Amino acid sequence: MNKITELKQEELRTLRNQVRAEYEDFRARGLALDMTRGKPSPEQLDLANDLLALPGRGDYFAEAGDDNRNYGLLQGLPEARGLFSKTIGAPVDRIAATDNSSLALMHDCIVWALLKGVPGSTAPWSQTPTPTFICPVPGYDRHFAICEEFGIRMVTVPMTGHGPDMDAVESLVADPTVKGMWCMPKYSNPTGEIYSDETVQRLASMRAGAPDFRLFWDNAYAVHHLTERRHEIANILDLCESANHPDRPFVFASTSKVTLAGAGVSFFASSAANLRWYLARAGKRTIGPDKLNQLRHVRFLKNQEGLHRHMDAHRALLRPKFEAVITALDSRLAGTGVARWTRPEGGYFVSVDVLEGTAKTVVDLARKFGLALTPAGATWPYGRDPQDRTLRLAPTFPPLQDVRDASEGIAICILLAAIEKLCAS
Ligand SMILES: Cc1ncc(COP(=O)(O)O)c(C=O)c1O
């Protein structure tokens, strides 16, 4: 299609009638589709059903002899930490394995930092002026919700295609009120970006104004590849150590989108000092994690090869869904000048930038024909996208045919919203 942004008013009005008719046809189909949240589909969850019978009666001892049915092992089962050590990029003794949610770990680390401070703090964060986090945008709404919940100020930096804009980050982080930064280094939510080696190196070596500045390194999609290429990123723990900032990164990961989203294992990895800090706090809130769940993960995934084989099975289910989204956007919107979209090689989302000022209208148009999309603005702090431009599409959960229908519908809504705006201007 030709660039819509260059059409004359008369041509625009003709096109508007045509796209409105398509929209009405679509609405008449009475669809009920949901592309709001990045959840695994039932078929993905089925891949891990064998977990439900593990470890089985009589299999409850750790290799070192601990009885996993009992309290204890606050740092988690060593063999579970060993299984994920390579993926996390940390030795077994620098990892804590715990219960089902890495988001809960991030939440706890922030609360503890606010109340107690972290290694290197001269005071708890809550007793310092306007504790602030750097938030690359678009980003993950639940990260921003934690900051909002606890009154942490958020300053945004744009993503560039290979991670956050590092010139902007380096300038912001010199301010001592900046205590933290959200990072999703691989297949970032929602842009799918992979941080380049240079980005990771600069994050590790930059000069921070706050001596207790932390990178919240949420590696949620470490093994969630959508192509045969298993992308690797630079090791933030090693690079920070070499740059003399060993305590800078808090690394998080989980098996939520590897095995069962509600019943996985989560991980925290960091320097020796940070790990001691974490365990001292964690030991007040629990006597130990669910080690039987950790054991069943070890029995089920077995080793690194088993983990990759399992993720290949996810990929086989997910790839056609992502292809359906990209194909619909390519065929309806390429060359129109009213949208651009990502082509992720991993992770759970496609991010679409529509004509400025039309994202909310697109979500509204979609809702009216029975398609629920993530609210416009959700990928920005406080839900406010200043350019009303970014849409996050989550194709993993619905069945493939629904994803096809929804993607076609989204493309029509994007077109219609853009044409209506251009006609009015
Ligand atoms: C970037 C990111 N981090 C964390 C999570 C949640 O992880 P968990 O299930 O381990 O709490 C998600 C879920 O969508 C996510 O996208």
The ligand as an SDF file (V2000), in Angstrom:
LIG
                    3D

 16 16  0  0  0  0  0  0  0  0999 V2000
   10.0150   -9.2310   32.1090 C   0  0  0  0  0  0  0  0  0  0  0  0
    9.2270  -10.0660   33.0500 C   0  0  0  0  0  0  0  0  0  0  0  0
    9.6860  -10.2810   34.2980 N   0  0  0  0  0  0  0  0  0  0  0  0
    9.0030  -11.0320   35.1810 C   0  0  0  0  0  0  0  0  0  0  0  0
    7.8110  -11.6190   34.8290 C   0  0  0  0  0  0  0  0  0  0  0  0
    7.0980  -12.4360   35.8540 C   0  0  0  0  0  0  0  0  0  0  0  0
    7.9390  -13.4440   36.2610 O   0  0  0  0  0  0  0  0  0  0  0  0
    7.5380  -14.4850   37.4230 P   0  0  0  0  0  0  0  0  0  0  0  0
    6.4340  -15.3110   36.8900 O   0  0  0  0  0  0  0  0  0  0  0  0
    8.7930  -15.2240   37.6700 O   0  0  0  0  0  0  0  0  0  0  0  0
    7.1050  -13.6770   38.6170 O   0  0  0  0  0  0  0  0  0  0  0  0
    7.2930  -11.4190   33.5530 C   0  0  0  0  0  0  0  0  0  0  0  0
    6.0010  -12.0060   33.1720 C   0  0  0  0  0  0  0  0  0  0  0  0
    5.3960  -11.6630   32.1930 O   0  0  0  0  0  0  0  0  0  0  0  0
    8.0170  -10.6250   32.6350 C   0  0  0  0  0  0  0  0  0  0  0  0
    7.5840  -10.3990   31.3980 O   0  0  0  0  0  0  0  0  0  0  0  0
  1  2  1  0
  2  3  1  0
  2 15  2  0
  3  4  2  0
  4  5  1  0
  5  6  1  0
  5 12  2  0
  6  7  1  0
  7  8  1  0
  8  9  2  0
  8 10  1  0
  8 11  1  0
 12 13  1  0
 12 15  1  0
 13 14  2  0
 15 16  1  0
M  END
$$$$
